[in-house]
Amino acid sequence: MRFRLTRLMMWMGLAAAATYFFDPDRGEQRRKDLRKRVDKMRKVGEKAKLQAGL
């Protein structure tokens, strides 16, 4: 029973995230913002990697 509840909660969370990002009114802007944040984090990670000498 515990795993059933865990699985249900996981699917509910995934559905909520999909609804948030694929919203017809504001979803496109949210996806653009997410892409910008991911690109920024990637650049910061690459810079830190170079500074660490890896």
N, CA, C and O of each residue as an XYZ file, in Angstrom:
216
protein
N       0.825     -1.192      0.000
C       0.000      0.000      0.000
C       0.875      1.263      0.000
O       0.522      2.265     -0.621
N       2.001      1.209      0.691
C       2.875      2.369      0.752
C       3.411      2.725     -0.627
O       3.497      3.901     -0.981
N       3.768      1.710     -1.402
C       4.303      1.972     -2.740
C       3.226      2.521     -3.666
O       3.516      3.334     -4.544
N       2.005      2.088     -3.478
C       0.905      2.586     -4.301
C       0.713      4.082     -4.063
O       0.522      4.848     -5.007
N       0.762      4.489     -2.802
C       0.621      5.906     -2.472
C       1.801      6.708     -3.023
O       1.619      7.809     -3.544
N       2.990      6.164     -2.910
C       4.178      6.841     -3.433
C       4.075      7.020     -4.941
O       4.381      8.089     -5.470
N       3.648      5.980     -5.622
C       3.503      6.043     -7.076
C       2.430      7.066     -7.467
O       2.608      7.829     -8.417
N       1.329      7.073     -6.734
C       0.260      8.033     -7.001
C       0.764      9.459     -6.823
O       0.483     10.325     -7.651
N       1.502      9.706     -5.754
C       2.030     11.048     -5.503
C       3.020     11.461     -6.594
O       3.047     12.623     -6.999
N       3.833     10.514     -7.070
C       4.781     10.806     -8.137
C       4.036     11.220     -9.408
O       4.387     12.219    -10.035
N       3.021     10.464     -9.784
C       2.266     10.780    -10.992
C       1.514     12.097    -10.856
O       1.387     12.842    -11.828
N       1.020     12.388     -9.667
C       0.341     13.668     -9.445
C       1.320     14.828     -9.615
O       0.972     15.857    -10.194
N       2.535     14.662     -9.113
C       3.555     15.695     -9.267
C       3.954     15.894    -10.716
O       4.117     17.027    -11.169
N       4.113     14.799    -11.447
C       4.456     14.904    -12.872
C       3.338     15.569    -13.664
O       3.597     16.368    -14.563
N       2.103     15.240    -13.331
C       0.964     15.857    -14.018
C       0.897     17.350    -13.719
O       0.607     18.150    -14.609
N       1.163     17.725    -12.481
C       1.151     19.145    -12.123
C       2.256     19.901    -12.860
O       2.035     21.017    -13.330
N       3.442     19.302    -12.962
C       4.550     19.949    -13.678
C       4.226     20.093    -15.160
O       4.495     21.134    -15.758
N       3.653     19.056    -15.751
C       3.287     19.120    -17.169
C       2.229     20.186    -17.397
O       2.300     20.935    -18.372
N       1.256     20.260    -16.512
C       0.210     21.276    -16.636
C       0.809     22.670    -16.525
O       0.406     23.579    -17.251
N       1.759     22.842    -15.631
C       2.405     24.136    -15.420
C       3.165     24.579    -16.665
O       3.053     25.731    -17.084
N       3.931     23.677    -17.252
C       4.766     24.052    -18.390
C       4.024     24.061    -19.722
O       4.442     24.764    -20.642
N       2.947     23.312    -19.853
C       2.221     23.267    -21.118
C       0.924     24.058    -21.075
O       0.020     23.827    -21.877
N       0.838     24.986    -20.139
C      -0.311     25.880    -20.040
C      -0.395     26.708    -21.323
O       0.601     27.304    -21.732
N      -1.570     26.755    -21.968
C      -1.660     27.478    -23.241
C      -1.429     28.987    -23.116
O      -1.002     29.623    -24.079
N      -1.700     29.558    -21.961
C      -1.562     31.007    -21.812
C      -0.134     31.439    -21.494
O       0.402     32.339    -22.141
N       0.476     30.811    -20.514
C       1.793     31.256    -20.057
C       2.878     30.204    -20.174
O       4.012     30.449    -19.764
N       2.570     29.062    -20.712
C       3.535     27.969    -20.785
C       4.768     28.283    -21.610
O       5.879     27.905    -21.236
N       4.586     28.970    -22.728
C       5.727     29.293    -23.602
C       6.741     30.166    -22.867
O       7.945     29.923    -22.948
N       6.260     31.174    -22.157
C       7.166     32.049    -21.408
C       7.861     31.281    -20.295
O       9.046     31.501    -20.042
N       7.154     30.393    -19.634
C       7.761     29.587    -18.565
C       8.848     28.681    -19.120
O       9.897     28.512    -18.498
N       8.602     28.096    -20.293
C       9.616     27.239    -20.905
C      10.832     28.053    -21.323
O      11.963     27.590    -21.176
N      10.617     29.267    -21.845
C      11.743     30.140    -22.208
C      12.570     30.488    -20.980
O      13.800     30.443    -21.015
N      11.882     30.838    -19.886
C      12.591     31.174    -18.653
C      13.389     29.981    -18.136
O      14.519     30.139    -17.674
N      12.802     28.795    -18.214
C      13.495     27.590    -17.763
C      14.728     27.321    -18.614
O      15.784     26.974    -18.086
N      14.601     27.480    -19.942
C      15.755     27.277    -20.823
C      16.871     28.266    -20.494
O      18.045     27.894    -20.479
N      16.509     29.532    -20.227
C      17.515     30.539    -19.878
C      18.238     30.162    -18.593
O      19.461     30.270    -18.507
N      17.472     29.714    -17.588
C      18.084     29.335    -16.313
C      19.011     28.140    -16.468
O      20.095     28.111    -15.886
N      18.587     27.155    -17.252
C      19.412     25.965    -17.459
C      20.695     26.342    -18.195
O      21.774     25.869    -17.838
N      20.586     27.192    -19.220
C      21.787     27.633    -19.943
C      22.741     28.388    -19.022
O      23.956     28.197    -19.082
N      22.186     29.243    -18.173
C      23.014     30.010    -17.239
C      23.722     29.079    -16.257
O      24.909     29.256    -15.982
N      23.004     28.091    -15.731
C      23.619     27.134    -14.805
C      24.703     26.327    -15.498
O      25.743     26.041    -14.905
N      24.463     25.957    -16.756
C      25.450     25.184    -17.508
C      26.729     25.999    -17.706
O      27.832     25.475    -17.546
N      26.582     27.283    -18.056
C      27.753     28.139    -18.253
C      28.531     28.321    -16.956
O      29.762     28.291    -16.959
N      27.821     28.508    -15.851
C      28.484     28.657    -14.554
C      29.219     27.372    -14.194
O      30.329     27.419    -13.665
N      28.611     26.233    -14.477
C      29.253     24.949    -14.202
C      30.510     24.748    -15.018
O      31.521     24.269    -14.503
N      30.454     25.114    -16.297
C      31.633     24.983    -17.152
C      32.754     25.909    -16.686
O      33.926     25.533    -16.696
N      32.381     27.126    -16.275
C      33.376     28.078    -15.787
C      34.034     27.553    -14.511
O      35.252     27.648    -14.357
N      33.238     27.005    -13.604
C      33.781     26.455    -12.355
C      34.692     25.264    -12.635
O      35.712     25.072    -11.972
N      34.306     24.476    -13.620
C      35.122     23.310    -13.990
C      36.490     23.752    -14.519
O      37.513     23.157    -14.181
N      36.500     24.788    -15.344
C      37.764     25.303    -15.876
C      38.635     25.892    -14.772
O      39.850     25.696    -14.762
N      38.013     26.614    -13.844
C      38.771     27.209    -12.745
C      39.350     26.139    -11.827
O      40.417     26.327    -11.242
N      38.649     25.025    -11.703
C      39.131     23.936    -10.850
C      40.212     23.117    -11.549
O      40.900     22.317    -10.915
N      40.357     23.320    -12.848
C      41.378     22.604    -13.602
C      40.981     21.192    -13.966
O      41.839     20.321    -14.112
N      39.704     20.960    -14.112
C      39.235     19.614    -14.471
C      39.039     19.467    -15.949
O      38.648     18.397    -16.416
